[in-house]
Amino acid sequence: MIAISLSLFLGSCKDKESKITKVYGTITIENPETWATWVDSGDVDLTIFPKFTLDPLAGWGAVPDGFFSPNSLGGTYAVGAPYNAQNPVVFTYTPGKTTYDYEIELEPGTYSALALGFRHKYITDPSLKSATLGVHFDKPAEVSHGIVIRIKAGPAGVITIFDYPAPSTIEIAAGEQKELNFKADFNFVNQWYQ
């Protein structure tokens, strides 16, 4: 009787384990020597963003021109907090290391971006605080920062200062465990914080 009870209990635990919904994988970071010079200025966080929507603002996606004000320029970027904002995966700099494994448990559903960012300790402007080192998109062997940002240049001109492929939307079912590998480039901090 004890053996049967133990078998049922262990079987039940195994079923619960297999129903965990998560994304996991490996991120390859280019230019880790740049990270070494910035290591005391901030944290490297991996976050996943909820489904993109403009009403209410959430996720990461394409914002149309004029959305925030009549003359505002649109672009592609995060418009809301990450799903795991209170518990991001934090990477610790290790000399010579270029690959970092991660795992994020999450609810089944649609997510708009999986992004690795450098969160600067000394910048207070929320639109500049995090430099996106890389996002998961449809070419895992290439780096994309996932943003399109344009600025006004003179009375009638517009300049695109960042133009990178958008992050891939992630659909995940209950109990699914999805491997998502991508690349990031730490040198992007030199462009973002110039």
MARPARO-477991 format. One record per residue (C-alpha): x, y, z; residue in one letter. Coordinates in steps of 0.5 Angstrom, whole numbers, plus 500, padded with zeros to 3 digits. Example, Ala and Ser with C-alpha at 12.3 -4.5 7.8 and 13.67 -1.06 7.14 Angstrom:
BEGIN
525491516a;527498514s;
This chain:
BEGIN
500500500m;506505502i;509503495a;503505491i;502511495s;509513494l;509512487s;502516486l;505522490f;512522485l;508521479g;503527481s;510531482c;513529476k;506531472d;506538476k;514539474e;512537466s;507543466k;511549468i;511554462t;517557461k;522560456v;530558456y;536558452g;543561451t;545568450i;551570446t;554577448i;559580443e;564585446n;564583453p;570587454e;566593453t;561590459w;568590463a;568597463t;561599465w;560593470v;560598476d;555603472s;549598472g;546591471d;545587465v;537584465d;533579461l;526581461t;520579457i;514583455f;507582455p;503582449k;503589445f;497594446t;497601445l;490601449d;492600455p;500601453l;503595454a;509591451g;514592445w;511594438g;510599433a;507606435v;504610430p;506617428d;502622432g;500617438f;503621444f;502628441s;500631434p;507632432n;510626435s;514621431l;512614432g;517608432g;518601435t;520600442y;517598449a;511602451v;510598458g;514595463a;516588462p;512582465y;518580469n;520587471a;520585479q;524579478n;528580472p;534575470v;540578472v;547576469f;553577472t;560579468y;565574468t;571575465p;572571458g;565569458k;561570452t;555565453t;549566458y;544561460d;537563462y;530560464e;524564465i;517561468e;511565465l;504564464e;501561457p;500567452g;503572447t;509576449y;512581445s;519581446a;525578450l;530583451a;537583454l;538590457g;543594460f;540598466r;544604468h;544606475k;546613474y;541615469i;534617471t;530619465d;526612464p;526613456s;534613456l;535608463k;536602459s;540600453a;537594449t;543590448l;539585444g;532582442v;530575440h;528575433f;527571427d;535571426k;538568432p;545568429a;545576428e;544582433v;538586433s;537591438h;529591436g;528599436i;526604431v;527611433i;527617429r;528624431i;526631428k;532634424a;530641422g;523644420p;521639415a;526633416g;526627420v;532622421i;532615423t;537614428i;536607430f;533602425d;533595427y;529589426p;523588431a;523583436p;519576435s;512575438t;512569442i;506565443e;507559449i;502554451a;500551458a;506547460g;510549453e;518549454q;520554449k;528554447e;529561445l;537563443n;539570441f;545574440k;547581444a;552586443d;555590449f;558595444n;551598443f;552602450v;557607447n;551609442q;546609447w;549613452y;553618448q;
